[in-house]
Amino acid sequence: APGDLTRQSGRGALSVLVFNDVDEIESPNWIDHIEPIFSFYARLYPAMAAVLGFDSLASIRRNAAFFRQAVTLPWNDPLHFPPSRDLPPARARMIVRWIEQGMPAG
């Protein structure tokens, strides 16, 4: 019946994703702002990091168009980055801004 809790419905489990406020960085750079983000996901997804190469500035620069698109895709898109959907929107905007500003190192 509608509203019944079943194994298929997750037995009433609820998952909530909450983001802390993140300061908007107007002029982000690799060393201070972007590298810590990609380093975290490289440790979380080492196989993906090996394929996509998001563990170095040179790799990110080579794949900038992909990452710019991936962080701006809707969360339900299978190509959205990161797959964990836990990147705060302000951080995604910062990555896009960094790419648009020429991907400065420092």
C-alpha positions as CSV (number, residue, x, y, z in Angstrom):
1,A,0.0,0.0,0.0
2,P,1.2,3.6,-0.6
3,G,3.4,4.8,2.3
4,D,4.3,1.3,3.5
5,L,7.9,0.8,4.4
6,T,9.5,-2.1,2.6
7,R,13.0,-3.3,2.0
8,Q,12.7,-1.9,-1.5
9,S,11.7,1.6,-0.2
10,G,14.8,1.7,2.1
11,R,12.8,0.9,5.2
12,G,12.3,4.5,5.9
13,A,16.0,5.5,5.7
14,L,16.6,9.1,4.9
15,S,19.9,10.5,3.7
16,V,20.6,14.2,4.0
17,L,23.5,16.1,2.6
18,V,24.2,19.4,4.4
19,F,26.8,21.9,3.4
20,N,28.6,24.4,5.6
21,D,28.9,27.9,4.4
22,V,31.9,28.4,2.2
23,D,33.5,31.7,1.5
24,E,33.4,32.7,-2.2
25,I,37.0,33.1,-3.4
26,E,37.1,35.7,-6.2
27,S,40.6,34.8,-7.4
28,P,41.3,31.2,-6.5
29,N,44.7,29.5,-7.2
30,W,45.8,25.9,-7.4
31,I,48.0,25.9,-4.3
32,D,45.7,27.5,-1.8
33,H,42.2,26.6,-3.1
34,I,41.9,24.1,-5.9
35,E,44.6,21.5,-5.1
36,P,43.2,20.6,-1.7
37,I,39.8,19.8,-3.3
38,F,41.2,17.6,-6.0
39,S,43.8,16.0,-3.6
40,F,40.9,14.9,-1.4
41,Y,39.0,13.3,-4.3
42,A,42.2,11.7,-5.6
43,R,42.6,10.0,-2.2
44,L,38.9,9.1,-2.1
45,Y,38.8,7.8,-5.8
46,P,42.4,6.6,-6.6
47,A,41.3,4.6,-9.7
48,M,39.4,7.5,-11.1
49,A,42.3,9.9,-10.3
50,A,44.6,7.6,-12.3
51,V,42.3,7.6,-15.3
52,L,41.2,11.2,-15.2
53,G,44.4,12.6,-13.8
54,F,43.1,15.0,-11.2
55,D,46.1,14.6,-8.9
56,S,48.3,17.3,-10.5
57,L,48.0,20.8,-11.9
58,A,49.2,19.6,-15.3
59,S,46.6,16.9,-15.5
60,I,43.8,19.3,-14.5
61,R,44.9,21.8,-17.1
62,R,44.8,19.1,-19.8
63,N,41.3,18.1,-18.7
64,A,40.0,21.5,-17.8
65,A,37.0,21.4,-20.2
66,F,35.9,18.0,-18.8
67,F,36.1,19.2,-15.1
68,R,34.4,22.5,-15.9
69,Q,31.5,20.6,-17.4
70,A,31.5,17.8,-14.8
71,V,31.2,20.1,-11.7
72,T,28.3,22.1,-13.4
73,L,26.2,19.1,-14.5
74,P,23.0,18.4,-12.5
75,W,23.6,16.2,-9.5
76,N,21.5,13.4,-11.0
77,D,23.7,13.3,-14.1
78,P,26.0,10.2,-14.0
79,L,29.0,12.3,-15.2
80,H,28.6,14.8,-12.4
81,F,31.9,15.3,-10.4
82,P,32.4,14.3,-7.8
83,P,30.4,11.1,-7.9
84,S,29.8,11.4,-4.1
85,R,27.8,14.6,-4.8
86,D,29.4,16.2,-1.7
87,L,31.2,19.2,-3.3
88,P,29.5,22.3,-2.0
89,P,28.1,24.5,-4.8
90,A,30.4,27.4,-3.8
91,R,33.4,25.1,-4.3
92,A,32.1,24.0,-7.7
93,R,31.7,27.7,-8.7
94,M,35.2,28.3,-7.4
95,I,36.6,25.6,-9.7
96,V,34.8,27.0,-12.7
97,R,36.0,30.5,-11.8
98,W,39.6,29.2,-11.5
99,I,39.4,27.6,-14.9
100,E,37.9,30.7,-16.4
101,Q,40.7,32.8,-14.9
102,G,43.4,30.8,-16.6
103,M,44.1,28.2,-13.8
104,P,46.7,30.2,-11.9
105,A,49.1,28.1,-9.9
106,G,49.7,30.4,-7.0
